[in-house]
């Protein structure tokens, strides 16, 4: 009787695979100047800070005429650096602005939901319409799910469906009423 043993051995060492991935990432970073922008921005900030410290040490005992000339040269150098790396700075400001706008939208939606819920708790008609809208949404999600012979656990169904915000539920309910 003959038996065969098949041992699945990797053909390439895992360390070699990791090294090749690292080399590919380094080469991609060298080809793409966009990936070095945060480092350039950090380098600019460090150079400006070092320049300010050096200027403060140099001009701490100068008279006013030389002090004015030194600060004029320092400001001209700072504006030149800003002009050279304006695109890097602009990209950073745009990312920060996008993050801030997203935060502001989430905060506005949360405060709107809180105000709406406070109103709904004081007005039973609004609360009833809200519950009806949430029930319709839940029924629509259940109807859209494919039929499976074995019913999934209720916990898994609750996690799979996303509960709409109060604003979304009322907007859906109002749009269904008028159209």
C-alpha positions as CSV (number, residue, x, y, z in Angstrom):
1,X,0.0,0.0,0.0
2,X,1.3,3.4,-1.0
3,X,0.5,6.6,0.7
4,X,1.3,10.1,-0.3
5,X,2.0,13.0,2.0
6,X,1.2,16.4,0.8
7,X,2.7,19.1,2.9
8,X,1.7,22.6,2.0
9,X,4.9,24.7,2.4
10,X,5.1,28.3,1.3
11,X,7.3,28.8,-1.6
12,X,8.4,32.3,-0.4
13,X,9.6,33.2,3.0
14,X,7.2,35.5,4.9
15,X,10.0,37.9,5.8
16,X,10.8,38.3,2.1
17,X,7.1,39.0,1.3
18,X,7.0,41.7,4.0
19,X,10.3,43.2,2.8
20,X,9.0,43.3,-0.8
21,X,5.8,45.0,0.3
22,X,7.8,47.6,2.3
23,X,10.0,48.3,-0.7
24,X,7.0,48.7,-3.0
25,X,5.5,51.1,-0.5
26,X,8.7,53.2,-0.3
27,X,8.9,53.3,-4.1
28,X,5.3,54.4,-4.3
29,X,5.9,57.1,-1.8
30,X,8.9,58.4,-3.7
31,X,6.9,58.5,-6.9
32,X,3.9,60.3,-5.3
33,X,4.8,63.7,-3.9
34,X,1.4,64.0,-2.2
35,X,2.4,61.5,0.5
36,X,5.3,63.7,1.7
37,X,3.1,66.8,2.3
38,X,2.5,66.3,6.0
39,X,6.2,65.8,6.6
40,X,7.0,69.0,4.6
41,X,4.4,70.9,6.6
42,X,6.0,69.6,9.9
43,X,9.4,70.6,8.6
44,X,8.2,74.1,7.8
45,X,6.7,74.5,11.2
46,X,10.0,73.3,12.8
47,X,12.0,75.7,10.7
48,X,9.8,78.6,11.6
49,X,10.0,77.8,15.3
50,X,13.8,77.4,15.2
51,X,14.0,80.7,13.3
52,X,11.9,82.5,15.8
53,X,14.0,81.2,18.7
54,X,17.3,82.2,17.0
55,X,15.9,85.6,16.1
56,X,14.8,86.2,19.7
57,X,18.3,85.3,21.0
58,X,20.0,87.5,18.4
59,X,17.8,90.6,18.7
60,X,17.3,90.6,22.5
61,X,20.1,93.2,23.0
62,X,19.9,95.1,19.7
63,X,18.8,98.7,19.4
64,X,15.5,99.5,17.6
65,X,16.9,100.2,14.1
66,X,18.7,96.9,13.8
67,X,15.7,95.2,15.4
68,X,13.3,96.5,12.8
69,X,15.6,95.4,9.9
70,X,16.0,91.9,11.4
71,X,12.2,91.4,11.8
72,X,11.7,92.7,8.3
73,X,14.1,90.1,6.9
74,X,12.5,87.4,9.1
75,X,9.0,88.2,7.9
76,X,10.1,88.3,4.3
77,X,11.7,84.9,4.7
78,X,8.5,83.6,6.4
79,X,6.3,84.9,3.5
80,X,8.7,83.3,1.0
81,X,8.3,79.9,2.7
82,X,4.6,80.3,2.8
83,X,4.5,81.2,-0.9
84,X,6.7,78.2,-1.8
85,X,4.6,75.7,0.1
86,X,1.2,77.3,-0.4
87,X,-0.2,74.1,-2.0
88,X,0.8,72.0,0.9
89,X,-0.7,74.4,3.4
90,X,-3.9,74.8,1.3
91,X,-4.4,71.0,1.2
92,X,-4.0,70.8,5.0
93,X,-6.5,73.7,5.5
94,X,-9.0,72.0,3.2
95,X,-8.8,68.7,5.1
96,X,-9.2,70.6,8.3
97,X,-12.2,72.5,6.9
98,X,-13.8,69.3,5.7
99,X,-13.4,67.7,9.1
100,X,-14.8,70.7,10.8
101,X,-17.8,70.8,8.5
102,X,-18.5,67.2,9.1
103,X,-18.4,67.7,12.8
104,X,-20.7,70.7,12.6
105,X,-23.2,68.7,10.5
106,X,-23.2,65.8,12.9
107,X,-23.6,68.2,15.8
108,X,-26.5,70.1,14.1
109,X,-28.3,66.8,13.4
110,X,-27.9,65.7,17.0
111,X,-29.2,68.9,18.4
112,X,-32.1,68.9,15.8
113,X,-32.9,65.3,16.9
114,X,-32.8,66.3,20.6
115,X,-35.1,69.3,20.0
116,X,-37.5,67.1,18.0
117,X,-37.5,64.4,20.6
118,X,-38.3,67.0,23.3
119,X,-41.2,68.3,21.2
120,X,-42.4,64.7,20.6
121,X,-42.4,63.9,24.3
122,X,-44.6,66.8,25.0
123,X,-47.0,66.2,22.0
124,X,-48.6,62.8,21.8
125,X,-49.6,63.3,18.2
126,X,-46.0,63.8,17.1
127,X,-44.9,60.8,19.1
128,X,-47.6,58.6,17.6
129,X,-46.6,59.7,14.0
130,X,-43.0,59.0,14.9
131,X,-43.8,55.5,16.1
132,X,-45.8,54.9,13.0
133,X,-43.0,56.0,10.8
134,X,-40.4,53.9,12.6
135,X,-42.8,50.9,12.3
136,X,-43.1,51.5,8.6
137,X,-39.4,51.7,8.2
138,X,-38.9,48.4,10.2
139,X,-41.6,46.7,8.0
140,X,-39.9,47.9,4.8
141,X,-36.5,46.6,5.9
142,X,-38.1,43.2,6.9
143,X,-39.9,43.0,3.5
144,X,-36.7,43.8,1.6
145,X,-34.8,41.0,3.3
146,X,-34.6,37.8,1.3
147,X,-36.6,34.9,2.6
148,X,-34.6,32.3,4.5
149,X,-35.9,29.0,5.7
150,X,-34.2,29.2,9.0
151,X,-35.2,32.4,10.8
152,X,-32.2,34.4,12.0
153,X,-31.8,35.2,15.7
154,X,-33.6,38.4,16.7
155,X,-30.4,39.9,18.0
156,X,-28.7,39.5,14.6
157,X,-31.7,41.2,12.9
158,X,-31.7,44.1,15.3
159,X,-28.0,44.7,14.7
160,X,-28.3,44.4,10.9
161,X,-31.1,47.1,10.6
162,X,-30.1,50.7,11.1
163,X,-32.5,52.7,13.1
164,X,-33.2,56.0,11.4
165,X,-32.7,59.2,13.2
166,X,-35.8,61.1,14.4
167,X,-35.3,63.7,11.6
168,X,-35.1,61.0,8.9
169,X,-38.1,59.2,10.2
170,X,-40.2,62.4,10.3
171,X,-39.0,63.4,6.9
172,X,-40.0,60.1,5.4
173,X,-43.3,60.2,7.2
174,X,-44.0,63.7,6.0
175,X,-43.0,63.0,2.4
176,X,-45.2,60.0,2.3
177,X,-48.2,62.0,3.5
178,X,-48.0,64.8,1.0
179,X,-47.0,62.9,-2.1
